[in-house]
Amino acid sequence: MEKTKLFIYWLTTLLVATGMTGSGLAQILQAKEMVDLIAPLGYPL
């Protein structure tokens, strides 16, 4: 695999993992923005 493709792969992986971690933490800590987003959908807090 070329170095460029390998770099793009790991950069994408890092960005996705960071986004998922941030979203998970917001749900665990019950951030107001996350509660406002989830509550109208009918999911329990």
ABEGO torsion letter per residue (X at the ends): XBAAAAAAAAAAAAAAAAAAAAAAAAAAAGBAAAAAAAAAAGBBX
